């Protein structure tokens, strides 16, 4: 057995020793032992534990790959995620304090994708083990909402009648304000018999909408999410913020970022997470590449009382970003790009006359790159917060306000 000392954590939450040698579920300062295979200790044993080590709150932590940091204290995780952001910004020559860290509580994840397949003995529904194809049942997951956990018998029934032993089904579940909204991919081909069987599962287990391989099979009632005064019915399987707590934190921060603006442009608007709440005090133009998301946004706006005008435009902002002459029609912008960041669109924002920008990012590295573009164009970072709605994972989200100096 080889003894090594863990010196730091990598971006995936693995402990790293000199070499580098990687060891999952370890912490800086710990002495661990195990057989080294390539650049990794596959089953490290902790000889000298860190004072930041705690007992994982979930019984599935050792086998499930859904969480990476349950063995670390909350204070350690907060400081580590703050350091990840600091490091990404310092590589771009930016030094800004982190105002606060908003951490979502346990049992708050309202959206999840489970894998399911039939077996010789029945069915298996769960999450994959870390870096493996092993499927781990997670009946007592401390991350998901209780409504999602209570839906496990329904998901198993869907696999039983519509799954196979050769292909895993992906079951995306959203805990909407009205109940469970389920979208299945890679299920058996729909026919009349399967449609009838699926409708029976929906009625028996109280699923409010079921989509199967892209087709809506049953809708008992409209699955909606509340955004301020608006009620949004998202497309099946659409991207949403992971927790209500994280969503409300981001909405509050973006309201602060564009406070006083009368016209706001919302870039990478999605279903309207920010556009609809901002319409309570400003006219909003929402731009997004997915037409179905904007369709849902528009329908929610039309039925909401007392909102200011909201217009939408379907546009690929990677290939066709809004140009300065278009951006200059607005007082402020909100931008929430995917992990790749928004290199092209940020470049146009930098050339515009906008006075303030609210920026949400799920990737500190691309955020640092895009922030540098804005800073070099004369913007300053007024404040920056970390929003940790992916608790116990290495995922980090950022909310920041940029203003013209």
C-alpha positions in Angstrom: 0.0 0.0 0.0 1.2 3.5 -0.9 0.7 6.4 1.5 0.2 9.9 0.0 -0.8 13.3 1.3 -3.7 15.1 -0.3 -2.7 18.7 -0.9 -5.8 20.2 -2.7 -9.1 19.5 -4.4 -9.5 19.5 -8.2 -12.5 21.0 -10.0 -14.3 17.7 -10.0 -14.0 17.4 -6.2 -11.3 14.8 -6.2 -8.4 15.0 -3.8 -5.0 15.6 -5.5 -1.6 14.5 -4.3 1.8 15.1 -5.8 2.3 13.5 -9.2 -0.6 14.3 -9.7 -2.4 11.4 -8.1 -6.2 11.6 -7.7 -8.3 10.2 -4.9 -12.0 10.6 -4.8 -13.8 11.5 -1.5 -10.6 12.8 0.2 -9.7 16.2 1.6 -6.6 18.5 1.7 -4.3 17.6 4.6 -5.4 13.9 4.7 -3.0 11.0 4.6 -4.5 8.2 2.5 -3.3 4.8 1.4 -4.2 2.5 -1.5 -3.0 0.9 -4.7 -2.2 3.4 -7.4 -3.5 2.5 -10.8 -2.3 5.0 -13.4 -2.8 8.4 -11.9 -5.5 7.4 -9.4 -6.1 5.5 -6.2 -9.4 3.8 -6.9 -10.3 2.9 -3.3 -8.4 5.2 -1.0 -8.4 4.5 2.7 -8.0 7.5 5.0 -5.2 7.1 7.5 -5.2 10.6 8.9 -8.5 12.4 8.5 -9.0 16.1 8.0 -10.8 18.1 10.8 -13.1 19.2 8.0 -14.3 15.6 7.4 -17.8 14.8 8.5 -20.1 11.8 8.3 -22.0 11.9 4.9 -25.7 12.6 5.5 -26.8 10.2 2.7 -26.7 6.4 3.0 -26.0 6.1 -0.8 -22.9 8.4 -0.8 -20.3 5.6 -1.2 -22.0 4.0 -4.2 -23.8 6.9 -5.9 -22.1 9.3 -8.2 -24.6 12.1 -7.7 -22.7 13.9 -4.9 -18.9 14.4 -4.5 -18.5 16.4 -1.3 -20.8 15.0 1.4 -17.8 14.0 3.4 -16.8 17.7 3.8 -18.2 20.2 6.3 -20.5 22.9 5.0 -17.9 25.6 5.9 -15.2 23.8 3.9 -17.4 23.5 0.8 -18.4 27.2 1.0 -14.7 28.2 1.3 -13.6 25.8 -1.5 -16.3 27.0 -3.9 -15.3 30.6 -3.2 -11.7 29.8 -3.9 -12.6 28.1 -7.2 -14.2 31.4 -8.3 -11.3 33.5 -6.9 -8.8 31.3 -8.8 -10.7 31.5 -12.1 -10.9 35.3 -11.9 -7.3 35.8 -10.8 -6.1 33.9 -13.9 -7.7 36.8 -15.8 -6.1 39.4 -13.6 -9.4 40.2 -11.8 -9.5 40.6 -8.0 -13.0 41.0 -6.6 -14.4 40.0 -3.2 -17.2 37.5 -3.0 -20.1 39.2 -1.2 -21.8 36.0 0.0 -22.6 32.4 -0.8 -26.2 31.2 -1.1 -26.5 27.5 -0.4 -29.7 25.6 -1.2 -30.9 23.3 1.6 -31.0 19.5 1.5 -34.1 17.9 -0.1 -34.6 20.9 -2.4 -33.5 19.6 -5.8 -36.7 19.9 -7.8 -35.4 18.5 -11.1 -33.6 15.2 -11.7 -32.8 12.7 -14.4 -32.8 9.1 -13.4 -31.7 6.1 -15.4 -34.0 3.0 -15.6 -33.8 -0.4 -17.1 -35.4 -3.8 -16.8 -33.5 -6.7 -15.2 -34.0 -10.4 -14.9 -35.5 -9.9 -11.5 -37.6 -6.8 -12.2 -36.6 -3.2 -12.7 -33.8 -0.8 -11.6 -34.2 3.0 -11.3 -31.5 5.3 -9.9 -28.4 7.2 -10.5 -25.1 6.0 -11.9 -22.1 5.3 -9.7 -19.1 7.5 -9.9 -17.3 7.1 -13.3 -19.1 3.8 -13.9 -22.1 2.3 -15.7 -23.4 0.8 -12.4 -26.9 1.9 -11.6 -27.5 2.7 -8.0 -31.0 2.8 -6.4 -31.4 6.0 -4.3 -34.7 5.6 -2.4 -33.5 7.8 0.5 -31.7 10.5 -1.4 -31.2 13.6 0.7 -30.8 15.9 -2.3 -34.2 15.5 -4.1 -37.5 16.9 -2.9 -39.7 14.5 -1.1 -42.3 14.6 -3.9 -39.7 13.2 -6.3 -38.7 10.5 -3.9 -42.3 9.6 -3.4 -42.6 9.2 -7.2 -40.1 6.3 -7.3 -42.8 3.6 -7.6 -44.2 5.5 -10.6 -40.9 5.6 -12.3 -40.4 1.9 -11.7 -43.8 1.2 -13.3 -42.8 3.2 -16.3 -39.7 1.2 -16.8 -41.6 -2.1 -16.2 -44.0 -1.5 -19.1 -41.9 0.7 -21.4 -38.3 -0.2 -20.8 -35.9 -2.9 -22.1 -32.9 -4.8 -20.8 -30.7 -3.6 -23.6 -31.2 0.2 -23.4 -31.4 2.5 -20.4 -34.3 4.9 -20.2 -33.7 8.5 -19.1 -36.5 9.7 -16.8 -36.4 13.5 -16.3 -38.6 14.5 -13.4 -39.7 18.1 -12.5 -41.4 18.8 -9.2 -43.6 21.6 -10.5 -46.0 23.7 -8.4 -48.9 21.4 -9.6 -47.2 18.0 -9.2 -44.7 15.7 -11.0 -44.0 16.4 -14.6 -42.2 13.4 -16.2 -40.4 13.2 -19.6 -39.0 9.8 -20.8 -36.4 9.3 -23.5 -35.3 5.9 -25.0 -38.5 4.1 -24.0 -40.2 1.5 -26.3 -41.8 2.8 -29.4 -45.3 4.1 -28.7 -48.3 2.1 -29.9 -52.0 2.1 -28.7 -51.4 -0.6 -26.1 -48.4 1.2 -24.6 -50.3 4.5 -24.6 -53.1 2.8 -22.6 -50.7 1.2 -20.1 -48.8 4.5 -19.6 -52.1 6.4 -19.0 -52.9 3.8 -16.3 -49.6 4.5 -14.6 -50.3 8.3 -14.7 -53.7 7.9 -13.1 -52.5 5.4 -10.5 -49.5 7.5 -9.3 -50.7 11.0 -9.8 -48.3 12.2 -12.5 -49.7 15.3 -14.0 -47.9 15.2 -17.4 -46.0 12.4 -19.1 -44.0 12.8 -22.3 -42.6 9.8 -24.1 -39.7 10.0 -26.6 -40.7 13.6 -27.3 -44.5 13.0 -27.6 -46.9 14.2 -24.9 -48.8 11.1 -23.9 -51.0 12.2 -21.0 -51.6 15.6 -19.3 -53.9 15.4 -16.3 -53.4 19.0 -15.5 -51.0 21.8 -16.6 -47.6 21.5 -14.8 -46.7 25.1 -14.0 -44.0 27.0 -12.2 -44.5 30.4 -10.6 -42.3 33.3 -11.6 -43.7 36.3 -9.7 -47.2 37.0 -11.0 -46.7 34.6 -14.0 -47.5 30.9 -14.2 -45.2 29.2 -16.7 -45.9 25.8 -18.3 -42.5 24.6 -19.5 -41.9 22.4 -22.5 -41.3 18.7 -21.5 -37.8 18.3 -20.1 -36.9 22.0 -20.5 -34.0 23.5 -18.6 -34.9 25.0 -15.3 -33.0 26.2 -12.2 -32.2 23.2 -10.0 -33.8 24.4 -6.8 -36.5 27.0 -6.0 -34.1 28.4 -3.4 -31.4 29.0 -5.9 -33.8 30.3 -8.5 -35.2 32.9 -6.0 -31.7 33.9 -5.0 -30.7 34.5 -8.6 -33.9 36.4 -9.4 -33.4 38.7 -6.4 -29.8 39.4 -7.4 -30.7 40.1 -11.0 -33.5 42.5 -9.9 -30.9 44.4 -7.9 -28.5 44.4 -10.9 -30.9 46.1 -13.2 -32.8 48.2 -10.6 -34.0 51.5 -12.1 -34.0 50.2 -15.7 -37.1 50.8 -17.8 -36.1 48.6 -20.7 -34.2 45.3 -20.1 -32.8 42.8 -22.6 -32.7 39.2 -21.3 -30.1 37.2 -23.2 -30.2 33.3 -23.2 -33.6 33.9 -21.6 -34.7 30.2 -21.5 -38.4 29.9 -20.4 -38.3 33.3 -18.7 -36.8 32.7 -15.2 -35.6 36.4 -15.2 -37.8 38.0 -18.0 -41.1 37.4 -16.2 -40.1 38.7 -12.8 -38.4 41.7 -14.4 -41.6 42.5 -16.3 -43.1 43.6 -13.0 -41.2 46.9 -13.3 -39.6 47.1 -16.8 -40.3 46.3 -20.4 -38.3 43.1 -21.3 -37.0 41.7 -24.6 -36.2 38.0 -24.2 -33.8 36.4 -26.7 -33.3 32.6 -26.7 -32.3 30.0 -29.3 -35.0 27.5 -28.4 -38.4 28.5 -29.9 -40.5 26.3 -27.6 -39.1 27.9 -24.5 -40.0 31.4 -25.8 -43.5 30.1 -26.7 -44.0 29.0 -23.1 -42.7 32.4 -21.9 -45.1 34.3 -24.1 -48.1 32.3 -23.0 -47.2 32.8 -19.4 -46.9 36.6 -19.9 -50.2 36.8 -21.7 -52.1 35.3 -18.7 -50.2 37.2 -16.0 -51.9 40.3 -14.5 -50.1 43.7 -14.4 -46.9 42.9 -16.3 -45.2 45.4 -18.6 -44.7 44.4 -22.2 -42.5 41.3 -23.0 -41.3 40.7 -26.5 -39.4 37.6 -27.6 -36.9 36.7 -30.4 -35.6 33.2 -31.4 -31.9 33.7 -32.1 -28.7 31.8 -31.9 -26.6 34.1 -29.7 -23.4 32.2 -30.3 -23.6 32.7 -34.1 -25.7 35.8 -34.2 -25.2 37.9 -31.1 -27.1 41.1 -30.6 -25.1 44.0 -31.9 -24.4 47.3 -30.1 -27.0 49.2 -32.1 -29.6 46.7 -31.0 -28.4 46.6 -27.4 -28.3 50.4 -27.1 -32.1 50.4 -27.2 -32.1 49.1 -23.6 -31.0 50.5 -20.3 -29.7 47.2 -18.9 -29.0 43.6 -19.8 -29.3 40.2 -18.1 -27.2 37.4 -19.5 -27.3 33.7 -18.4 -25.3 31.7 -20.9 -24.6 27.9 -20.8 -21.3 26.5 -19.6 -19.5 27.5 -22.8 -20.0 31.1 -21.8 -20.9 33.9 -24.2 -17.7 35.0 -25.9 -19.3 36.5 -29.0 -22.2 38.2 -27.1 -20.0 39.5 -24.4 -17.8 41.2 -27.0 -20.9 43.0 -28.4 -22.0 44.0 -24.9 -18.5 45.5 -24.3 -19.0 47.7 -27.4 -22.5 48.9 -26.4 -23.6 51.9 -24.4 -25.3 49.8 -21.7 -24.7 51.1 -18.2 -25.3 47.9 -16.2 -25.3 44.2 -16.8 -26.5 41.4 -14.6 -24.4 38.3 -15.3 -25.3 34.7 -14.2 -22.8 31.9 -15.0 -22.5 28.2 -14.3 -18.8 28.1 -15.2 -16.2 30.2 -13.3 -13.6 29.7 -16.0 -15.7 31.0 -18.9 -17.2 33.7 -16.6 -13.6 34.9 -15.9 -12.9 35.1 -19.6 -16.1 37.0 -20.4 -15.6 39.2 -17.3 -12.2 40.2 -18.5 -13.7 41.4 -21.8 -16.2 43.6 -20.0 -13.6 45.0 -17.5 -11.2 45.9 -20.3 -14.1 47.8 -22.0 -14.6 50.0 -19.0 -17.0 48.0 -16.8 -16.4 47.4 -13.1 -17.7 44.5 -11.1 -19.9 46.1 -8.4 -20.6 42.8 -6.6 -20.3 39.1 -7.0 -22.1 36.3 -5.2 -21.8 32.5 -5.3 -25.1 30.6 -5.6 -24.7 27.0 -4.6 -27.9 25.2 -5.7 -26.0 22.1 -6.6 -25.2 21.2 -3.0 -22.5 18.6 -2.3 -21.3 18.8 -6.0 -18.3 20.6 -7.4 -20.7 22.7 -9.5 -20.4 26.5 -8.9 -22.7 29.3 -10.0 -22.0 33.0 -10.0 -24.2 36.1 -10.0 -22.5 39.5 -10.6 -23.3 43.1 -11.5 -21.2 45.0 -14.0 -21.5 48.8 -14.3 -19.8 51.4 -16.5 -17.1 53.2 -14.5 
